[in-house]
Amino acid sequence: MQIWKILSLLALAGCATTAPLQLGSSPPQLERHARAPDWQKAGPEAVGWLQEYLRVDTSNPPGNEARAVDFLSTILQKEGIAFERIEHAPGRQSLIARLPATVTETGEREKPLCLVAHTDVVTAEAAQWPAGKGPQSGASDGTFVWGRGALDMKGMGIIELSTLIQLKRQGVPLRREVVLLAVADEEVDNRGMRELVEKHWAKIGCSQLVNEGGLGVTGVLEPGQTVYGISVAEKGLLWLRVTAHGKSGHGSTPLPGRAPDRLLDALQKLRERKLVAEVHPSVYGALAAAGKLAGGVKGWVLQRPFWVDHVAMGALMDEAGSRAMLANTCSVTGFSGMFEPNVVPSEVSAQLDCRLLPGKEPIDLLTELQSVVGDDKVTWQVLHQAKATESPSDDALFRALARRAIEGQSSVAVGPLLSVGFTDSMYARQIGVHAYGFVPIAIDRSLAETMHGVGERIPITEFVRGLGVLYRAVVDVVAAP
Ligand SMILES: [Zn+2]
């Protein structure tokens, strides 16, 4: 998924607000477990795993995620953690590893917690990367570990693996099962997660999960300040083919009503469509967190939804990143038709990628677009549709992630995030799982842009700090005293 898109929310943190988040406090009786691992020792070990993992080529297409499963299962085997492989196509495997609950409880046991990471990565143009720090190098220069997937999302995959291993090594008493899902094919088709959700969820059984989606971004508001976003919602989608029809003919004599002109008119109307801002509660949440950090008049405004609506909304809608979080948008992503220079075709099509806010039905947006265009010689075909999905911010896992993200740091804020893109979390939310997107590291925007780009790398200090952050949040929600 394009995590960088998530950053657009944080971009808007430049002007943001909401009711203060109630994060609660970490259970003090669990602090002994939360503080148990020696990260001085465990950190370098995990860095080594990450370097090796980045050398496992799972570029998608074609994927070859069975290689990732081989790599992960070798480590799990050594640690004595049970796992199984799920194959959805030759060479395309996902992995389910389990740490069973160890504390017998009377009454109904809480459902398992899932730690989710996709194992595939997008392709890379190796020639553009620095020498010796290529996409499959796993190279370390002492500051960064380099490689495709370092941020999206093999780094998080190793943070989750380490969490599972440390829970086991430290002998933490577990009141619920912890499940690691290493999932194939997120970047192209989400086939791995769809298979797990459709065919295997009965045995996986998680009620909550952590996945990619949000992270910390430094320097968003002011230098030295960091805003952490935890993704609680992802916009839905409506992919359309819009086709204009008309009489075909010679290109030498322009005549009204022909298909290409109709299509241009239709697209022009869609471009001029008035976007109505609808603020998702998570946006107020993120804005409030950012506003608290910012202070001053701007900070005061951002912490008050009324004033955000009345003072900041214009600026938010003027900026592409924040606009995408506030409105149902459409992008033209391509054209098809006949391309003879002197022939006007009888039909020509454009492809649209529309994204929907939570609560908006795809059919309702389609009806709206059709009425904006208002031309019965233009036809509409739905290529793919899915409603937005969301999980509550009032959830123990969300609160644990938020608390542990900012613990012990100054000049930081945390808030819920509406992602404009979607991830594997969408499929789990569709069956009622509470899913939270959060990679527990903070990076600046230029580094975030290396995801899917050139020179992807993860700061080693952040990676090692992230090991502890996720571990402690997971202890909060799975451990028994
Ligand atoms: Zn990803």
Boltz pocket constraint, residues with backbone or C-beta under 6 A from the ligand:
constraints:
  - pocket:
      binder: B
      contacts: [[A, 1], [A, 2], [A, 3], [A, 118], [A, 152], [A, 153], [A, 186], [A, 212]]
      max_distance: 6.0
